[in-house]
Amino acid sequence: MLLIDATQKNCKGVITELEKVRQAIDSGEKVETLVVGIPNRVDVCAWARRKGYVVERENRDGSTFRLTVSRR
């Protein structure tokens, strides 16, 4: 499983990081993404829906979200 620590990134930076590993997700690998704040969480979920991926798991620890994204 790949891990993207985007806790220091804004919304655009989070999506850029997901786009960089998109081929790995297409090959069946799962990607765990760490983001801070609800706006970043919403952006990851929206990106997944638009691109044909699914957020399989989501955990929250304070303002940090851990989202696991995979191919449908």
C-alpha positions in Angstrom: 0.0 0.0 0.0 1.3 3.4 -0.9 1.2 6.3 1.6 0.8 10.0 0.7 1.4 12.3 3.6 -0.3 15.4 2.4 -0.7 16.9 5.9 1.4 19.9 4.9 -0.4 20.5 1.5 -3.4 22.5 0.4 -6.2 21.1 -1.6 -4.4 21.6 -4.9 -1.3 19.9 -3.6 -3.3 16.9 -2.3 -4.9 16.3 -5.7 -1.5 16.7 -7.4 0.0 14.0 -5.2 -2.9 11.7 -6.0 -2.5 12.3 -9.7 1.2 11.3 -9.5 0.3 7.8 -8.2 -2.8 7.2 -10.3 -1.1 4.5 -12.3 -0.4 2.5 -9.1 -4.0 2.8 -8.1 -5.1 1.6 -11.6 -2.9 -1.5 -11.2 -4.9 -2.5 -8.1 -2.7 -1.0 -5.4 -4.4 0.9 -2.6 -3.3 4.4 -1.6 -3.6 5.7 1.9 -3.7 9.5 2.0 -3.2 11.7 5.1 -4.8 15.1 4.9 -5.6 17.8 7.4 -9.0 19.5 7.4 -12.5 18.9 6.1 -11.9 20.8 2.8 -9.0 18.5 1.9 -11.0 15.4 2.9 -13.9 16.6 0.7 -11.4 17.2 -2.2 -10.0 13.6 -2.0 -13.5 12.1 -2.0 -14.6 14.3 -4.9 -11.4 13.4 -6.9 -12.1 9.7 -6.3 -15.6 9.9 -7.6 -14.7 11.9 -10.7 -11.8 9.6 -11.6 -13.6 6.3 -11.0 -12.0 5.4 -7.6 -13.6 4.7 -4.3 -12.6 5.7 -0.7 -12.7 2.3 1.0 -11.9 3.4 4.4 -11.8 6.7 6.3 -10.5 7.4 9.8 -10.2 10.7 11.7 -7.8 11.7 14.4 -8.6 15.2 15.4 -8.2 17.3 12.3 -6.2 14.6 10.4 -8.0 12.3 8.0 -6.7 9.0 6.7 -8.4 7.9 3.5 -7.8 4.6 1.7 -8.4 5.0 -2.1 -8.6 2.1 -4.6 -9.9 1.4 -8.0 -13.6 0.2 -8.4 
